[in-house]
Structures are given as C-alpha cells and as structure tokens.
Amino acid sequence: MFLFLLLLLSSPSSIFSRTATAQQINSNVSLGSFLTPTNNSYWPSHSGHFAFGFYPNGEGFAIGIWFAKSQQKTITWTANRDDPPLPKDVILILSSDGRLILQREHGQQIPFANTSQPASSASMLDSGEELVSSISNTNHTTGRFRLKMQRDGELAMYPTQYAAGDDSLYWNTATYTAGDNVSLNLDTDGKLYLLNATGFNIRTLNDGQTVFGNPIYRLTIDADGLFRLYSYNLDQNGTWLVAYQDSENKCLPKGLCGLNSYCIPLDQNTKCTCPLGFDFINPGQENLGCKRKSSVDDCVSTNYTILELESITWESDSDSVVRSSNKTECRDECLRDCNCEAALFDNQECKKQKLPLRFGRTNNDGETMVTLIKISNGEMGGKERPREMPNTNDSSIMIPKNNKSGLQIGILVAGATSSTFGLIILAISVALIFKHRVSIFKVLSNKANGEFVEDFNLRSFTYEELEKATNGFNERLGRGAFGTVFKGALMNGKVIAVKRLDKVASEGELEFQNEMRSIGRTQHRNLVRLLGYCHEKSNILLVYEYMSNGSLANFLFKSETKPSWKERVQIALDIARGIHYLHEECETQIIHCDINPNNILMDEHQRARISDFGLAKLLMPNQSRTLTGVRGTRGYVSPEWYKNQPITVKADVYSFGIMFLEIICCRRSVSMDVPDDEAILAEWVYSCFKANELLKLFSAEEVAEEVDEQALQRMVCIGLWCIQEEPSLRPSMRKVILMLEGTIEIPFPPSPASFSSVV
C-alpha cells in the first residue's frame, strides 16, 4: 500500500498538487555546492514554488522544504525533525565525491543523508509526501497524529503514541475491502480521491472546486489532528485558504487531551478539561492529562460520591460489563466494587473501569453515554455548589444536578486558575493570528473589473455584469432590512444572490471599500460568504453565495414538516457560533443589530448561516425597520435601543434569545392566531416555565415523539437568560455555546421583565 505522491525523503506533513505554470528554474545542484543558515541561500525546485535549505528553529536552525511563494514560510518537510536545532556555524555541502554532509566550523563532518552510492548531482522535486503531523505550526518535530494507508485499502488516522487499531482510529475512508495498491490522489482542481489497483475511483473525499487564477493545493494533517486541503492562488500575494477538511468536530482526533481529561470544542480551538476531583498533571500543558487529587484506596462506599458526566464519551477497554436497567444501578455497582474507579453507562450496559480514562471528548451526536466517576466525599466538601448565573469572566464550567427532576446535569470542567491561564494563551494566539492577517491583507482598486481583491477574494463587479447575471433583476428572492435580494448566475454557472442596498452612509468610494474589506475578511462556516460588490454612483450591490434552502423563517414557520428536536438544537448552535465569531473572533468586532429568522439562511446541508452581518453601519441613520435611531426588526430589538443606552454585543444576544425561543417552539414571537395569553411567545414561555408546564408549548404529537422535558427546560433557561432586560445579566455568546453544548451550569433565570414592553 502507498500514498500516491511520495517524496524520496520521508516523514512529512503535506502533499502538494498544482495547476500552476511558471518560468522553469534550473534546479540541479552541482557537486561542491553548499548552503549556510545565515545567508538566506536555498536550492529551488524546478518550478520555483519550493525551496530546500535552512530555516530558523527554536534557538538554532533546521533543514527542510518550504513553499517559497508566500510571504510566510509554509514548512512542508523537515529533515531529522526530532533532532535538536543545528548551530549557525554549520554548512550543508554536496561534496565533490557525491555525499551530502554537514560540516562544522572546525571541519567536523557529519553525513546528512545515507546513500548507497555517490551522487553526481542533486535536484529538488515538486512531488508530495506521506503524512505525519507536527507538534504545532512553529514546531515541526513529530506530532501526535498520523495518516496511514493500511494494507486493506483503508486510509485512516491515528494518534502516533498508540498502535494502529480500531480502538485508536478516529477517522477513516471505510474502504477496507479494496485490497492492495490503493492510492490517494490529489488532482489539479483540488479533487481528492482514492483509486484501487485497477484505477477505479473507490472513494471521493471532495468534489474539487471551480479554479480561479493559478491555484496550488496543499494537503496536510495539521497539528490539531484534522486532515485539511488548502489552496493558494499564485497570481496573488495572498494566504492559504481551507478548501476541505475531514470533520467539523474539532474534538474528533483521539489524543488531543491526555488521560483522565476530555476535550471541549470552542469555535476556533479546543480545550482540555479535568473532571471534578482531578487536577492537571501540568497546568502549563493541559493536554498532558489529569490526575486524581486523592486516591480511592478503601472499600467503604459511604466514603465516596459518584460524579455524573453527560455528553462525554470515552474509549472503554473494560472486560467488566454488567447489564443495568438504569444509571442508578450502574452507580451502585461501582460503589460496591473496590476495583471500580469509574463506570460508563450506555444502552443498559454498565462498563466498570480502572483509571485512567482515555480519549474523552464532548459529544452532541445523540450518544447517550453517562460517565460515573468515584470521588471522595472530602473532595466535595460536603457542600452543594450554589446555583448562580456564571460570571461572564469566569471560565469555570460545570453541569450541576437538576434539583427539580433529580436528573444529573453536572460537570466541573476546569478550575479558575488553569482555565484563566489557558484563555490567556488562547488570547495571545488569536492576537498573533490577527496581527499576521492584518499584515497580509491588501486591497486592489474597485476598478479592477472582473478581478478578485487580494487575500479575501472579493470581486469588484460592474452594474452591467450584475444586471446581466440577474436577467435584469428579474427573480426576486426577498426583501430585507437593507435592501432587495435577487437570484442570479455568473458566466461560469455559479448561482449567486445579489442584494441591492438602500442608500448607505458611506457615500465615498474609499469609505465603502473599507467597509467591504472588513466584511470580506469574515470567513466562518456559519456566515453567508460575501463574494463581491458593485459601487457605481447610486448603485450599491453586494454579491453573496446562494443559499438553496431559503430562510430560517420559512424553514420554521412555513415548512410542512417541523424540524426535529435535534435539528432545532443544531440550528441554534450554528447561529450562536456565527454570532460568537462576529463578536469575538473577527479582526474588527461586528455587532449584527438585526438577528432574526429572515436573516438566517439554510445552506444545502441544512446548516444555518447568518446573512447581512456588518451592514448595519452602512445604513444611513434614518434607515430603519422600526423607529428612527433604532436598528433591527420589531419584536427582536433589545430594550436598550429604546432607552438611548450604549449598544453592545449584548443587543445581539437579546435578539438571539427571542429567535431561540422561536426555534424551540417553531412559532413566531408574536402571533394573533392563538389565545391572548399565548400571543407573546416569550411571556407564554416564562409562564409555562414558572408553572413547570413546559410541555404545553408543544403539540401532543411532538411530546409523544421526541421532546425530552429536561432538555427542554435547559433550552428554555438559555433563552430566558438571553432576553433579560439588564444587558449585563445576559450571557456572552461564548457562554451560550457552552450552555447549548451542555458543559456549563444553567441556573433558573429571573423574569425577563422587559419583553412585554418592547415587542
């Protein structure tokens, strides 16, 4: 078995494919040639796209191959990657007798490559390599993950510290019946697929993409364990863009977090967390795992308490499996067994475990596993944790037991000290990324008709082009707060949505370009992508990717079949992640100001994506759907708009809360077709919540089929916290995501007194 594009030198992290044509360079290296770390010399490949030489590594240098066209070195291979850095006085020589050697300042020579016979010349190739991840983007020593083509024809990924096997596998192509000589192929259009020995395509991983400009593709297994395909346009001095990745679940790779810890996905990163009763082995390196605060060394069950973790999955290696009808029986079994330190209850099976637990991660895919961990009563302190709204700046996360239902919802995810440290490191990392992005973003003139704006691929269209693409603005898709939307198609067949804006505040060309630059840099899977724009005198139009499944409003209120409970929660998560990105992860913070179901669009995979973000500040001050000076849509506008208070991101949280209740109940926030006491949804929901009658919100068919009252109570609590009249009481969108994922305490909310006065 083999990977299709192997280099002569092994153990890399990238495969390349290119469509680019370039001036050919004499890449042959003659005998006697040499390289040094300090003179920026290198040996180029035939196309000039790649370079071989020294690059800075820690306090010294390493020898490797990098992509030579981008401003920042993209390292694709490192020689002897696990060796210590080389000093600056070393020289790499292709000697006169055909040997590749390292020579120190005092003449000491060390063979760099073992060859069976002397070479007559050397040459840099343009081919790729088999894949092993690096530790990080800057540390290219052997990382924690590898991609392996197995003898049975299956391409699979494993953590490097474990032997390849079903218990450590976390991603595969399910082609295990294909046999020998399966190859992984990367085409010039970015299409990635597997061929068997006869050349038959047995699995397509992605469909490729429409090629613009002069692209090159890089396939990697990144330091986070995910398998990604990147594209780079050689015609522009831009950056690498993700064209494909194997999973949206950032906690999918096994081994991201060490023993006894579990992975929580954040929007752009992951966090390793210890259960209650455990501390990080090394708070400075949370991925190393967790250890008990105290041992479980006696057999008196009254000395111990069982901590219950929901929505967390672990890899079970237990042979001690007991049939249990419920988790209470499983808990009692573990308390009675001196050898049981934890138990995994799933599908009426109780798997008793000895520590450590491994490969832990949060799971929202419908799995029902409950983790039961034995901890000493001394660690609990004999006190119940107070029920209080999590502080916005407090990163401690837990799911407590629900006192009303007696059902567990409790996890202490992290101590404040280690969490704060992790968040500081994360903030520094994000700041550095943003600084890098700022340094590389350059904008072409809007007069470059038909060209893509550098780095964020915004295209400047003429009005005539868009008039032709929309057939004279013939097919209207809808009317929003900012203008009218029309369906169209570009010359290459790509379907687009064209929004013709009302009069905007940025009358000047430069001001408008700056706004487009800000919006164009936003790229997130839960945002509708802006493709381009037109600004010709009074004609101001924006070009978006087309969303084939219409708006969330149609999906919720006009569809013949209502979305399932699982679909509703996923839609809410999609929207929350998109808003969180706008609030906290954009280069410039964006407050949407008009979150409502009409501005949420559904893509072909029924993923919710936010539209019209960043456009509020383009409107003239008197352009509003409600009152002068108020931005937003009636029924979703937060109270502070009406009180002339400063508008912050919490205004979006309020709008999200109103819409979230609509998603849960599949009805509009205000309805005249129901009894008077049910007309205002938020008021009715709180009334049902206070009376412990939440199932009244659903039809008998929904209750009978799938609505879980405990899950419903959690969701309602989230919505009611979001619509609190006082902005400081509303959670951040980061907190909302953690609540939705089930990894944060949700205390009972007070009455959101404002809603009846502002709808």
PyMOL commands that set and color helices and strands:
alter all, ss='L'
color gray80, all
select helices_A, chain A and resi 286-288+301-303+327-336+377-380+416-440+463-469+509-520+552-557+565-585+597-599+616-618+639-642+650-665+676-678+681-690+694-697+700-705+709-722+727-729+733-741+755-758
alter helices_A, ss='H'
color red, helices_A
select strands_A, chain A and resi 14-18+28-29+34-35+42-44+50-57+60-67+74-78+91-94+100-103+109-111+122-123+132-134+142-149+155-159+171-172+183-186+192-195+201-206+215-221+227-233+241-245+262-265+270-273+278-280+290-292+304-310+312-315+320-323+342-346+349-353+358-362+370-376+459-460+476-479+483-489+495-501+530-536+539-545+600-602+608-610
alter strands_A, ss='S'
color yellow, strands_A
deselect
rebuild
show_as cartoon
